[in-house]
Each structure stands twice: as structure tokens, then as C-alpha cells.
């Protein structure tokens, strides 16, 4: 990768996606274009008038929208999810290849790797296809091999301070 940076938000705490969205908002306010692709998020960020107003600076995509946890799905449902997730990855490659954004957020893609839907090599190949786009990756469990191509890793843990 030429000049784009890779940042990872990982851990068992709440706020990884929120941290990535905060950076997206900051970058959009600086006239950068942001693409967010959500994986295994169920409903994710719902399509609404608000999210439509974020465009064209921030565009949000979900290719897999089931509310059922991936591991609880039937084999047929898992197969359909894998196809949709791979379509999301192909779209990410297209976004990087055409320079459609300055920041690409792959929300929960670490879970896709951890569940064996894609390999670390698939993710590495995607990241390395970026010329100058920054990439943010989120997910709960870190794969040590993914750390090798990250410029920065932030761990977000659970701390109990009362009801949020």
C-alpha cells in the first residue's frame, strides 16, 4: 500500500463501530469521501432520512442483513450470507480500485474472518489493493495475522460504570 493507513478497532467492548463512525464524521467534515461497508451487523445502521443526508460524503452499504446470528442459521441461510458477504468484499475492491473514497470502513469484517467466511489472505489482498485510501477495520476478536498489516490497533474493552 502506497500511503493509505490501516487502523483496527477491536475488543469485547462496546463502541468499536461508534469510534469508526466518529472518524468518518470528522473526515467527512474535512471534505473527504467515506464508504462504510457493514458485515454481520443484522439491521446495522438503518436506512433513514438521516443517513441519506450524510451522502454524498458518507455512504453506507450492507450486503448481508439477517437478524439471526450467523452461527444459528441453517446451512442454506449461511450459504446465502457467504455469497452476500463476498459481494460486499468485491464491492470494497471496486471502491478501492476506482478511488471512490478517501476512507473505507469495513465494519465487523474481523468477525467475517473469525467465522471462516473469508481468509486473512482475502483481507490482506483487499487492504494491499489500496493505493492511498485509509482503511478502518472493526471486530471483536483480533487475528494475529491481521495485526501484521495494521498501522494502528485500538483495543476497546468492557468497563462497568453503571447503566449506559
Secondary structure as the mmCIF struct_conf table of DSSP 4:
data_model
#
loop_
_struct_conf.conf_type_id
_struct_conf.id
_struct_conf.beg_label_comp_id
_struct_conf.beg_label_asym_id
_struct_conf.beg_label_seq_id
_struct_conf.end_label_comp_id
_struct_conf.end_label_asym_id
_struct_conf.end_label_seq_id
BEND BEND1 UNK A 3 UNK A 3
STRN STRN1 UNK A 6 UNK A 10
BEND BEND2 UNK A 11 UNK A 13
TURN_TY1_P TURN_TY1_P1 UNK A 14 UNK A 15
HELX_RH_AL_P HELX_RH_AL_P1 UNK A 16 UNK A 29
TURN_TY1_P TURN_TY1_P2 UNK A 30 UNK A 31
STRN STRN2 UNK A 34 UNK A 38
BEND BEND3 UNK A 40 UNK A 40
TURN_TY1_P TURN_TY1_P3 UNK A 42 UNK A 43
BEND BEND4 UNK A 45 UNK A 45
HELX_RH_AL_P HELX_RH_AL_P2 UNK A 49 UNK A 53
TURN_TY1_P TURN_TY1_P4 UNK A 54 UNK A 57
STRN STRN3 UNK A 58 UNK A 62
BEND BEND5 UNK A 63 UNK A 63
BEND BEND6 UNK A 67 UNK A 68
HELX_RH_3T_P HELX_RH_3T_P1 UNK A 70 UNK A 72
BEND BEND7 UNK A 73 UNK A 73
HELX_RH_AL_P HELX_RH_AL_P3 UNK A 75 UNK A 98
TURN_TY1_P TURN_TY1_P5 UNK A 99 UNK A 99
BEND BEND8 UNK A 102 UNK A 102
STRN STRN4 UNK A 103 UNK A 107
TURN_TY1_P TURN_TY1_P6 UNK A 108 UNK A 108
HELX_RH_AL_P HELX_RH_AL_P4 UNK A 109 UNK A 114
TURN_TY1_P TURN_TY1_P7 UNK A 115 UNK A 116
BEND BEND9 UNK A 117 UNK A 118
HELX_RH_AL_P HELX_RH_AL_P5 UNK A 120 UNK A 128
TURN_TY1_P TURN_TY1_P8 UNK A 129 UNK A 129
BEND BEND10 UNK A 131 UNK A 132
STRN STRN5 UNK A 134 UNK A 139
BEND BEND11 UNK A 140 UNK A 141
HELX_LH_PP_P HELX_LH_PP_P1 UNK A 142 UNK A 143
HELX_RH_AL_P HELX_RH_AL_P6 UNK A 144 UNK A 147
TURN_TY1_P TURN_TY1_P9 UNK A 148 UNK A 149
BEND BEND12 UNK A 151 UNK A 151
STRN STRN6 UNK A 152 UNK A 155
BEND BEND13 UNK A 162 UNK A 162
#
